[in-house]
Amino acid sequence: MSILEKFENVSVVTKPNVYFDGKVVSYTVHFNDGKRKTLGIIFPGTYKFDTAAPEVMEIISGSTKVRLAGQSDWKTYESGSFFKIPEKWSFEITVEAGTAQYICSFE
């Protein structure tokens, strides 16, 4: 999967999605074909998210560790990598230093 550097013909919701007192912030992007993505940044810490729909998280900068619900091991994802989360699932994501930027695609 290659990470796009820009999106064409989209609309962006200017009000950010703010989680965990501003330590995770994203913006929603709507595509002409009805698809939706969020572009975000994660500051150091560990955060738990629940999904409503299947998601693909692409890490576009930085490094994260992720643990899906029901798993005991954390897996590292660096810039250029991605992971998938099933519908109605949860995951924990950790950024130990710096920031991580991501694109979340809703399937």
C-alpha positions in Angstrom: 0.0 0.0 0.0 1.5 3.3 -1.0 0.7 6.4 1.0 -0.7 9.3 -1.0 0.9 12.7 -0.4 -2.2 14.7 -1.3 -5.9 14.1 -2.0 -7.7 15.7 -5.0 -11.3 16.8 -5.2 -12.2 16.5 -1.5 -14.0 18.4 1.2 -12.5 18.8 4.6 -14.4 19.4 7.9 -12.6 22.3 9.5 -13.6 21.5 13.0 -11.1 19.0 14.4 -11.9 15.7 16.2 -10.1 16.1 19.5 -9.4 13.2 21.8 -7.6 12.8 25.1 -7.4 16.5 26.0 -5.8 17.3 22.6 -3.2 14.5 22.6 -4.9 13.0 19.5 -6.3 15.3 16.9 -7.7 14.6 13.4 -9.6 16.2 10.5 -12.2 14.4 8.5 -11.9 14.3 4.7 -14.9 13.5 2.4 -14.3 12.2 -1.1 -16.6 12.6 -4.1 -17.3 8.9 -4.2 -18.7 8.9 -0.6 -15.6 7.5 1.1 -14.2 9.1 4.3 -10.8 9.3 5.9 -9.3 11.2 8.8 -5.8 12.8 8.9 -4.4 13.1 12.4 -1.5 13.4 14.8 -0.8 11.5 18.0 1.3 13.0 20.8 3.2 10.8 23.3 1.0 8.5 25.4 -1.2 5.4 25.2 -4.8 5.7 24.0 -7.6 3.2 23.5 -10.1 3.5 20.6 -13.2 1.6 19.6 -14.2 1.2 16.0 -17.7 1.4 14.5 -16.6 0.3 11.0 -13.5 -1.5 9.7 -10.5 0.8 9.6 -7.1 0.9 8.0 -4.5 3.1 9.8 -1.5 4.2 7.7 1.4 5.7 9.7 2.8 8.5 7.6 5.4 9.7 10.1 6.8 8.7 13.4 6.5 5.4 15.2 3.6 3.7 17.1 3.0 0.5 19.0 -0.4 -1.1 18.6 -2.2 -3.8 20.5 -5.6 -5.1 19.2 -8.2 -6.2 21.7 -7.7 -9.8 22.8 -3.9 -9.7 22.0 -1.2 -9.6 24.6 1.7 -8.5 22.3 2.3 -5.0 21.0 3.4 -4.6 17.4 5.5 -1.6 16.1 4.4 0.3 13.1 6.8 2.8 11.5 6.3 5.5 8.9 5.1 3.8 5.6 3.4 0.9 7.4 -0.3 0.2 8.1 -2.6 -2.0 10.2 -6.2 -3.0 10.0 -8.9 -2.9 12.8 -12.1 -4.9 12.4 -15.6 -3.4 12.8 -16.8 -3.0 16.4 -13.3 -3.8 17.8 -10.9 -1.9 20.0 -7.2 -1.2 20.0 -4.6 0.6 22.0 -2.0 2.8 20.4 1.2 4.2 22.0 3.6 6.9 20.9 6.6 6.9 23.1 8.4 9.9 21.7 7.8 12.7 19.3 4.6 12.5 17.3 3.0 10.1 14.9 0.9 11.2 11.9 -1.7 8.9 10.3 -4.3 8.5 7.7 -7.4 6.5 8.8 -9.5 5.0 6.1 -13.0 3.8 6.9 -14.0 0.8 4.8 
